[in-house]
Amino acid sequence: MRDTLIASKDQAQELELVLRRKGKTSMKKAKKNIKNFKKFIQSVRRTVVINQDHVLLSPSQEKQERL
């Protein structure tokens, strides 16, 4: 699960290109967005790890988590 949450550098650069092509954001903003996104993912990961003992996922939920 953790591996799927972390975007690779290539994916981050791809996301940057897509954002820039759409003209919605500059290079600087795109990088900032990616950094914020990674921070968000890390914070989510921490809460998932902390709550793992208490949260029991049904098989269907687990499948969704893996995707």
MMTF fields as JSON, N, C-alpha, C and O atoms, coordinates in Angstrom:
{
  "mmtfVersion": "1.0.0",
  "mmtfProducer": "UNKNOWN",
  "numBonds": 267,
  "numAtoms": 268,
  "numGroups": 67,
  "numChains": 1,
  "numModels": 1,
  "chainsPerModel": [1],
  "groupsPerChain": [67],
  "chainIdList": ["A"],
  "bondAtomList": [4, 2, 8, 6, 12, 10, 16, 14, 20, 18, 24, 22, 28, 26, 32, 30, 36, 34, 40, 38, 44, 42, 48, 46, 52, 50, 56, 54, 60, 58, 64, 62, 68, 66, 72, 70, 76, 74, 80, 78, 84, 82, 88, 86, 92, 90, 96, 94, 100, 98, 104, 102, 108, 106, 112, 110, 116, 114, 120, 118, 124, 122, 128, 126, 132, 130, 136, 134, 140, 138, 144, 142, 148, 146, 152, 150, 156, 154, 160, 158, 164, 162, 168, 166, 172, 170, 176, 174, 180, 178, 184, 182, 188, 186, 192, 190, 196, 194, 200, 198, 204, 202, 208, 206, 212, 210, 216, 214, 220, 218, 224, 222, 228, 226, 232, 230, 236, 234, 240, 238, 244, 242, 248, 246, 252, 250, 256, 254, 260, 258, 264, 262],
  "bondOrderList": [1, 1, 1, 1, 1, 1, 1, 1, 1, 1, 1, 1, 1, 1, 1, 1, 1, 1, 1, 1, 1, 1, 1, 1, 1, 1, 1, 1, 1, 1, 1, 1, 1, 1, 1, 1, 1, 1, 1, 1, 1, 1, 1, 1, 1, 1, 1, 1, 1, 1, 1, 1, 1, 1, 1, 1, 1, 1, 1, 1, 1, 1, 1, 1, 1, 1],
  "groupList": [{"groupName": "MET", "atomNameList": ["N", "CA", "C", "O"], "elementList": ["N", "C", "C", "O"], "formalChargeList": [0, 0, 0, 0], "bondAtomList": [1, 0, 2, 1, 3, 2], "bondOrderList": [1, 1, 2], "singleLetterCode": "M", "chemCompType": "L-PEPTIDE LINKING"}, {"groupName": "ARG", "atomNameList": ["N", "CA", "C", "O"], "elementList": ["N", "C", "C", "O"], "formalChargeList": [0, 0, 0, 0], "bondAtomList": [1, 0, 2, 1, 3, 2], "bondOrderList": [1, 1, 2], "singleLetterCode": "R", "chemCompType": "L-PEPTIDE LINKING"}, {"groupName": "ASP", "atomNameList": ["N", "CA", "C", "O"], "elementList": ["N", "C", "C", "O"], "formalChargeList": [0, 0, 0, 0], "bondAtomList": [1, 0, 2, 1, 3, 2], "bondOrderList": [1, 1, 2], "singleLetterCode": "D", "chemCompType": "L-PEPTIDE LINKING"}, {"groupName": "THR", "atomNameList": ["N", "CA", "C", "O"], "elementList": ["N", "C", "C", "O"], "formalChargeList": [0, 0, 0, 0], "bondAtomList": [1, 0, 2, 1, 3, 2], "bondOrderList": [1, 1, 2], "singleLetterCode": "T", "chemCompType": "L-PEPTIDE LINKING"}, {"groupName": "LEU", "atomNameList": ["N", "CA", "C", "O"], "elementList": ["N", "C", "C", "O"], "formalChargeList": [0, 0, 0, 0], "bondAtomList": [1, 0, 2, 1, 3, 2], "bondOrderList": [1, 1, 2], "singleLetterCode": "L", "chemCompType": "L-PEPTIDE LINKING"}, {"groupName": "ILE", "atomNameList": ["N", "CA", "C", "O"], "elementList": ["N", "C", "C", "O"], "formalChargeList": [0, 0, 0, 0], "bondAtomList": [1, 0, 2, 1, 3, 2], "bondOrderList": [1, 1, 2], "singleLetterCode": "I", "chemCompType": "L-PEPTIDE LINKING"}, {"groupName": "ALA", "atomNameList": ["N", "CA", "C", "O"], "elementList": ["N", "C", "C", "O"], "formalChargeList": [0, 0, 0, 0], "bondAtomList": [1, 0, 2, 1, 3, 2], "bondOrderList": [1, 1, 2], "singleLetterCode": "A", "chemCompType": "L-PEPTIDE LINKING"}, {"groupName": "SER", "atomNameList": ["N", "CA", "C", "O"], "elementList": ["N", "C", "C", "O"], "formalChargeList": [0, 0, 0, 0], "bondAtomList": [1, 0, 2, 1, 3, 2], "bondOrderList": [1, 1, 2], "singleLetterCode": "S", "chemCompType": "L-PEPTIDE LINKING"}, {"groupName": "LYS", "atomNameList": ["N", "CA", "C", "O"], "elementList": ["N", "C", "C", "O"], "formalChargeList": [0, 0, 0, 0], "bondAtomList": [1, 0, 2, 1, 3, 2], "bondOrderList": [1, 1, 2], "singleLetterCode": "K", "chemCompType": "L-PEPTIDE LINKING"}, {"groupName": "GLN", "atomNameList": ["N", "CA", "C", "O"], "elementList": ["N", "C", "C", "O"], "formalChargeList": [0, 0, 0, 0], "bondAtomList": [1, 0, 2, 1, 3, 2], "bondOrderList": [1, 1, 2], "singleLetterCode": "Q", "chemCompType": "L-PEPTIDE LINKING"}, {"groupName": "GLU", "atomNameList": ["N", "CA", "C", "O"], "elementList": ["N", "C", "C", "O"], "formalChargeList": [0, 0, 0, 0], "bondAtomList": [1, 0, 2, 1, 3, 2], "bondOrderList": [1, 1, 2], "singleLetterCode": "E", "chemCompType": "L-PEPTIDE LINKING"}, {"groupName": "VAL", "atomNameList": ["N", "CA", "C", "O"], "elementList": ["N", "C", "C", "O"], "formalChargeList": [0, 0, 0, 0], "bondAtomList": [1, 0, 2, 1, 3, 2], "bondOrderList": [1, 1, 2], "singleLetterCode": "V", "chemCompType": "L-PEPTIDE LINKING"}, {"groupName": "GLY", "atomNameList": ["N", "CA", "C", "O"], "elementList": ["N", "C", "C", "O"], "formalChargeList": [0, 0, 0, 0], "bondAtomList": [1, 0, 2, 1, 3, 2], "bondOrderList": [1, 1, 2], "singleLetterCode": "G", "chemCompType": "PEPTIDE LINKING"}, {"groupName": "ASN", "atomNameList": ["N", "CA", "C", "O"], "elementList": ["N", "C", "C", "O"], "formalChargeList": [0, 0, 0, 0], "bondAtomList": [1, 0, 2, 1, 3, 2], "bondOrderList": [1, 1, 2], "singleLetterCode": "N", "chemCompType": "L-PEPTIDE LINKING"}, {"groupName": "PHE", "atomNameList": ["N", "CA", "C", "O"], "elementList": ["N", "C", "C", "O"], "formalChargeList": [0, 0, 0, 0], "bondAtomList": [1, 0, 2, 1, 3, 2], "bondOrderList": [1, 1, 2], "singleLetterCode": "F", "chemCompType": "L-PEPTIDE LINKING"}, {"groupName": "HIS", "atomNameList": ["N", "CA", "C", "O"], "elementList": ["N", "C", "C", "O"], "formalChargeList": [0, 0, 0, 0], "bondAtomList": [1, 0, 2, 1, 3, 2], "bondOrderList": [1, 1, 2], "singleLetterCode": "H", "chemCompType": "L-PEPTIDE LINKING"}, {"groupName": "PRO", "atomNameList": ["N", "CA", "C", "O"], "elementList": ["N", "C", "C", "O"], "formalChargeList": [0, 0, 0, 0], "bondAtomList": [1, 0, 2, 1, 3, 2], "bondOrderList": [1, 1, 2], "singleLetterCode": "P", "chemCompType": "L-PEPTIDE LINKING"}],
  "groupTypeList": [0, 1, 2, 3, 4, 5, 6, 7, 8, 2, 9, 6, 9, 10, 4, 10, 4, 11, 4, 1, 1, 8, 12, 8, 3, 7, 0, 8, 8, 6, 8, 8, 13, 5, 8, 13, 14, 8, 8, 14, 5, 9, 7, 11, 1, 1, 3, 11, 11, 5, 13, 9, 2, 15, 11, 4, 4, 7, 16, 7, 9, 10, 8, 9, 10, 1, 4],
  "groupIdList": [1, 2, 3, 4, 5, 6, 7, 8, 9, 10, 11, 12, 13, 14, 15, 16, 17, 18, 19, 20, 21, 22, 23, 24, 25, 26, 27, 28, 29, 30, 31, 32, 33, 34, 35, 36, 37, 38, 39, 40, 41, 42, 43, 44, 45, 46, 47, 48, 49, 50, 51, 52, 53, 54, 55, 56, 57, 58, 59, 60, 61, 62, 63, 64, 65, 66, 67],
  "secStructList": [7, 2, 2, 2, 2, 1, 7, 7, 2, 2, 2, 2, 2, 2, 2, 2, 2, 2, 2, 2, 2, 2, 6, 1, 1, 7, 2, 2, 2, 2, 2, 2, 2, 2, 2, 2, 2, 2, 2, 2, 2, 2, 2, 2, 2, 2, 2, 2, 2, 2, 2, 6, 6, 6, 7, 7, 7, 7, 2, 2, 2, 2, 2, 2, 2, 2, 7],
  "xCoordList": [0.828, 0.0, 0.866, 0.594, 1.902, 2.741, 3.4, 3.494, 3.859, 4.557, 3.666, 4.13, 2.384, 1.481, 1.201, 0.878, 1.321, 1.029, 2.149, 1.902, 3.361, 4.487, 4.66, 4.909, 4.524, 4.703, 6.188, 6.997, 6.536, 7.941, 8.303, 7.427, 9.588, 10.053, 9.538, 9.154, 9.534, 9.03, 7.571, 7.162, 6.794, 5.371, 5.19, 4.322, 6.007, 5.92, 6.234, 5.555, 7.273, 7.64, 6.549, 6.256, 5.953, 4.868, 3.695, 3.106, 3.37, 2.285, 2.583, 1.7, 3.83, 4.265, 4.003, 3.445, 4.411, 4.238, 2.77, 2.402, 1.937, 0.504, -0.063, -0.812, 0.3, -0.191, 0.257, -0.523, 1.517, 2.053, 1.384, 1.097, 1.138, 0.509, -0.876, -1.287, -1.582, -2.92, -2.859, -3.863, -1.678, -1.505, -2.138, -2.324, -2.467, -3.122, -2.126, -2.488, -0.874, 0.1, 1.493, 1.792, 2.324, 3.711, 4.543, 4.063, 5.779, 6.7, 6.829, 6.779, 6.997, 7.173, 5.951, 6.08, 4.78, 3.546, 3.383, 2.957, 3.731, 3.6, 4.481, 4.054, 5.718, 6.63, 6.082, 6.152, 5.528, 4.975, 3.799, 3.666, 2.955, 1.812, 2.264, 1.688, 3.301, 3.803, 4.378, 4.168, 5.116, 5.675, 4.554, 4.61, 3.525, 2.399, 1.686, 1.262, 1.56, 0.907, 1.684, 1.097, 3.019, 3.85, 3.74, 3.661, 3.734, 3.572, 2.245, 2.155, 1.205, -0.135, -0.138, -0.698, 0.495, 0.568, 1.282, 0.841, 2.391, 3.146, 2.299, 2.317, 1.555, 0.727, -0.375, -0.7, -0.943, -1.969, -1.369, -1.972, -0.149, 0.503, 0.704, 0.483, 1.126, 1.349, 0.064, 0.059, -1.037, -2.295, -2.753, -3.307, -2.518, -2.887, -2.099, -2.66, -0.798, 0.058, -0.383, -0.46, -0.674, -1.062, -2.383, -2.549, -3.314, -4.648, -4.798, -5.871, -3.718, -3.822, -4.359, -5.149, -3.932, -4.354, -5.856, -6.486, -6.425, -7.831, -8.763, -9.945, -8.221, -9.072, -9.013, -7.942, -10.169, -10.254, -10.948, -12.093, -10.251, -10.811, -11.507, -11.029, -12.63, -13.277, -12.487, -11.779, -12.58, -11.807, -12.019, -11.074, -13.251, -13.514, -12.783, -12.275, -12.722, -12.001, -10.507, -9.843, -9.981, -8.554, -8.207, -7.166, -9.076, -8.832, -8.77, -7.899, -9.683, -9.705, -8.431, -7.882, -7.958, -6.743, -5.537, -4.655, -5.512, -4.356, -4.311, -3.234, -5.47, -5.524, -4.961, -4.935],
  "yCoordList": [-1.198, 0.0, 1.251, 2.194, 1.269, 2.465, 2.813, 3.983, 1.775, 2.006, 2.731, 3.599, 2.374, 2.969, 4.437, 5.222, 4.807, 6.191, 7.146, 8.334, 6.652, 7.525, 7.629, 6.635, 8.835, 9.042, 9.037, 9.595, 8.408, 8.396, 9.757, 10.564, 10.001, 11.277, 11.488, 12.596, 10.4, 10.492, 10.908, 11.748, 10.317, 10.652, 12.115, 12.803, 12.58, 13.972, 14.91, 15.918, 14.568, 15.397, 15.352, 16.361, 14.185, 14.044, 14.93, 15.625, 14.89, 15.711, 17.188, 17.958, 17.568, 18.945, 19.344, 20.408, 18.481, 18.78, 18.948, 19.865, 18.063, 18.13, 19.446, 20.129, 19.792, 21.037, 22.24, 23.164, 22.227, 23.355, 23.454, 24.55, 22.291, 22.282, 22.913, 23.637, 22.634, 23.184, 24.692, 25.394, 25.172, 26.597, 27.073, 28.273, 26.138, 26.512, 27.023, 27.753, 26.64, 26.973, 27.087, 26.51, 27.824, 27.976, 26.82, 26.009, 26.752, 25.709, 25.748, 24.713, 26.956, 27.105, 26.577, 25.843, 26.957, 26.515, 25.009, 24.351, 24.471, 23.031, 22.283, 21.298, 22.764, 22.119, 22.211, 21.252, 23.387, 23.586, 22.631, 22.03, 22.505, 21.601, 20.171, 19.456, 19.763, 18.395, 18.191, 17.149, 19.208, 19.107, 18.984, 18.144, 19.831, 19.79, 18.452, 17.9, 17.938, 16.652, 15.545, 14.682, 15.58, 14.564, 14.668, 13.652, 15.913, 16.112, 15.54, 14.871, 15.817, 15.322, 13.795, 13.191, 13.175, 11.715, 11.181, 10.202, 11.832, 11.375, 11.478, 10.575, 12.579, 12.741, 11.683, 11.128, 11.414, 10.37, 9.032, 8.261, 8.76, 7.494, 7.332, 6.255, 8.411, 8.346, 8.007, 7.157, 8.669, 8.399, 6.97, 6.314, 6.489, 5.108, 4.145, 3.194, 4.391, 3.516, 3.559, 2.52, 4.762, 4.917, 4.18, 3.523, 4.304, 3.756, 2.307, 1.718, 1.737, 0.401, -0.631, -1.499, -0.536, -1.522, -1.472, -2.487, -0.268, -0.098, -0.288, -0.592, -0.107, -0.152, -1.529, -2.018, -2.134, -3.414, -3.173, -2.722, -3.476, -3.253, -4.501, -5.617, -4.306, -5.428, -5.729, -4.85, -6.943, -7.29, -6.315, -5.998, -5.836, -4.907, -3.59, -2.997, -3.126, -1.893, -2.066, -1.163, -3.246, -3.506, -3.441, -2.9, -3.99, -3.962, -2.519, -2.173, -1.678, -0.275, 0.419, 1.248, 0.09, 0.705, 0.39, 1.228, -0.829, -1.251, -0.544, -0.336, -0.175, 0.446, 1.839, 2.492],
  "zCoordList": [0.0, 0.0, 0.0, -0.744, 0.826, 0.927, -0.407, -0.777, -1.128, -2.394, -3.392, -4.131, -3.411, -4.39, -4.058, -4.949, -2.789, -2.396, -2.777, -2.987, -2.869, -3.164, -4.679, -5.36, -5.183, -6.623, -6.942, -6.2, -8.043, -8.453, -9.029, -9.34, -9.167, -9.702, -11.122, -11.497, -11.914, -13.291, -13.308, -14.11, -12.42, -12.352, -11.972, -12.509, -11.051, -10.616, -11.776, -11.973, -12.544, -13.697, -14.762, -15.403, -14.944, -15.907, -15.503, -16.331, -14.213, -13.683, -13.92, -14.297, -13.695, -13.93, -15.37, -15.638, -16.298, -17.725, -18.078, -18.812, -17.557, -17.844, -17.323, -18.021, -16.098, -15.505, -16.321, -16.554, -16.755, -17.507, -18.879, -19.359, -19.511, -20.83, -20.761, -21.668, -19.684, -19.531, -19.282, -19.403, -18.935, -18.721, -17.425, -17.222, -16.553, -15.303, -14.28, -13.357, -14.448, -13.419, -14.002, -15.048, -13.33, -13.758, -13.225, -12.432, -13.662, -13.209, -11.685, -11.02, -11.144, -9.702, -8.947, -7.967, -9.415, -8.761, -8.859, -7.909, -10.029, -10.228, -9.229, -8.626, -9.061, -8.11, -6.696, -5.927, -6.358, -5.026, -4.801, -3.735, -5.821, -5.716, -5.472, -4.653, -6.19, -6.045, -4.646, -4.025, -4.152, -2.795, -1.78, -0.882, -1.923, -0.997, -1.074, -0.059, -2.292, -2.494, -1.788, -1.136, -1.926, -1.277, 0.243, 0.935, 0.767, 2.211, 2.663, 3.692, 1.867, 2.176, 2.218, 3.133, 1.214, 1.155, 2.4, 3.001, 2.783, 3.957, 5.217, 6.054, 5.359, 6.553, 6.57, 7.619, 5.399, 5.311, 5.703, 6.449, 5.179, 5.478, 6.977, 7.531, 7.629, 9.08, 9.805, 10.695, 9.433, 10.128, 9.861, 10.743, 8.637, 8.316, 9.192, 9.737, 9.327, 10.132, 11.593, 12.248, 12.11, 13.505, 13.766, 14.793, 12.817, 13.034, 12.578, 12.71, 12.042, 11.474, 12.462, 12.09, 13.716, 14.716, 14.951, 15.252, 14.809, 15.165, 13.965, 14.128, 12.766, 11.575, 10.927, 10.567, 10.789, 10.091, 8.758, 8.716, 7.676, 6.347, 5.852, 6.055, 5.206, 4.534, 3.273, 2.782, 2.726, 1.522, 0.367, -0.354, 0.185, -0.925, -0.698, -1.649, 0.541, 0.853, 0.601, 0.092, 0.967, 0.764, -0.718, -1.095, -1.555, -2.999, -3.486, -4.284, -3.015, -3.412, -2.953, -3.678, -1.765, -1.233, -2.12, -2.307, -2.663, -3.46, -4.806, -5.365, -5.328, -6.665, -6.668, -7.711]
}
